[in-house]
Amino acid sequence: MRKVALAVIVVISLQLFGQQNLPAAPAPTTPPQQTQTTPPAPGQPALKLTVTDAEAIAIKNNPQISVARLNALASHQVTRETRSALLPTAAISLTGVDANEGSRIGAGGLNNPIIYDRSAAGTTLSQLVTDFGRTTNLVASSKFREKAENESSLATAQQIGIAVDEAFYGALQASALLRVAEETVSERQLVVDRVQALTSAKLKSDLDLSFAKVDLSQAKLLQLEAENNYSSSLAQLAAILGYPTLQNFELIDEPAPAEAPPADVDSLIQDAFQKRPDLSALRYTYESAQKFRSAERDLSRPTVSALGVVGSVPIETGHLDSWYGAVGVNVNIPVFNGFLFSARAHEADLQAQAADQRRRDLMNSISRDVRTAWLDLNRTYSRLDVTKQLLDQANLALNLAQTRYNLGLSTIVEFTQAELQRTQAEITNTSAKYQYQLSQQRLRYELGEH
């Protein structure tokens, strides 16, 4: 009779104070506004970092952006090199000769010039008159290549920017999931302690305790996985920001209000065609290839150059005047060189066609990627309400399952199943928020607005 009375008292106590025996299902949690990495070292404060700050640091430190900028600067020098052919060239020559008496150059040429003892100084000037457009086309081709490199530099900066966003939001999501895992371990540890006490009082079976311990072990495994993912995401973020070692970041989330995606995806695709720097780079590359093709075709045309020399022979030799000077025009007409020029022109024409096909292929890829990003944004936007409802229902189901278990109306299997569903719903809800933010950034990148 004492055992029956004790059991009745315990049941009544569980009905009145059930929340003291097993932990209640917590209200839906939201990702923390601030998520701190590993504790800062003594005297070393954590670096507060928003996604905007992270993008600015990456643009400053990431080596890939530096490489793209240096290539753009180098392409400007190539334009100057090509333009130099249109400008005159001048050289100063100083000559001193001590020759054998009556010596002449006898081998190595058809002429037979005599060599005199002399010392002289002079200037030579050369100016291209015309090559019928070849050099002009080469200069234009270099300018278009320079513009293409500048656009490629912008495209690289945008690629690094979206990579920073992916790493940043991935770290925030991993941190939020770690927090969920830690809270789950704490709650299930409390369940194990309560069931252990009830089992010791012979009010619950060892089977209930075993199920509770299994749930606790699963939560600890979830926590270990979350810790590893969090550390990996921090390492990835540090690398994309240009740091060789793991940094002490305090990630600050600044979520924007959820907005419905644009309704017309076709207009977005047209905007992307106008704004994407990588597509602009290929357009300039194609125009550069066209100019180079014209320049290679001009190889078969004559080249006209003007020449002029002037100088003095200050030491009297008895054979040479004290000064000299001459002007002339040189016309070079190509006749035959083994079909070299025609092959080069045909090669340039094929390269121009290939550049045009690469441009068309990128346009197709941009159309696909914008549409895919738009669809993904619609999906993640719709998931926000669904996952919120899922979490609310999972918390309600856990509360009901806990009450039924406290009253002895169900087994621990039903309660642990409700716990598992609540944990999964919380993870899904947390992930949905950061996936939506990342989808927004991804669409901005595909539109060339990042």
Number of C-alpha atoms within 10 A of each C-alpha: 6 7 9 9 10 12 14 12 12 17 17 14 15 19 15 12 13 19 15 11 18 21 17 16 20 13 10 16 14 12 19 16 12 17 21 18 19 14 12 15 9 6 6 9 12 17 14 15 19 17 19 12 11 22 24 14 17 24 21 14 15 18 14 18 22 16 13 20 19 15 17 21 14 13 21 18 14 17 19 13 12 18 17 13 15 15 11 14 13 12 10 12 10 10 10 11 11 10 13 10 10 8 11 14 12 11 8 7 8 8 10 11 11 12 15 18 16 17 16 17 16 17 15 17 15 18 17 18 16 17 20 16 16 22 22 20 21 23 25 22 25 26 22 24 26 25 21 26 27 24 23 23 24 20 23 20 23 24 17 20 24 20 18 26 22 23 25 28 22 23 25 28 26 26 26 25 25 22 18 24 25 18 16 23 21 16 20 24 20 17 21 22 17 18 25 21 15 18 16 12 10 12 15 16 14 15 13 19 21 15 17 25 19 15 22 21 15 17 24 19 14 18 21 15 15 22 19 12 19 22 17 17 22 24 19 20 26 22 18 25 24 16 16 10 9 15 17 19 21 19 25 18 18 11 10 7 7 12 8 10 16 11 10 9 17 12 11 18 21 15 15 22 20 12 15 22 23 23 25 21 24 24 22 23 25 25 21 26 27 23 24 26 24 20 25 23 20 20 21 20 16 14 19 16 16 16 16 15 17 15 18 16 18 14 13 12 13 9 9 15 12 14 13 14 12 10 12 10 14 12 13 12 12 12 10 9 9 8 9 11 17 16 13 16 20 14 14 21 20 14 17 21 15 14 21 18 14 17 21 15 13 15 18 11 12 20 20 14 17 23 18 16 21 24 16 19 24 18 16 21 22 14 18 20 13 15 20 20 15 19 25 17 15 23 24 17 19 24 20 16 24 28 20 18 19 25 17 14 11 14 15 23 15 15 23 21 15 22 24 18 19 25 20 16 22 25 20 19 24 26 22 23 22 24 22 21 20 21 21 21 20 25 24 18 20 28 24 20 15 16
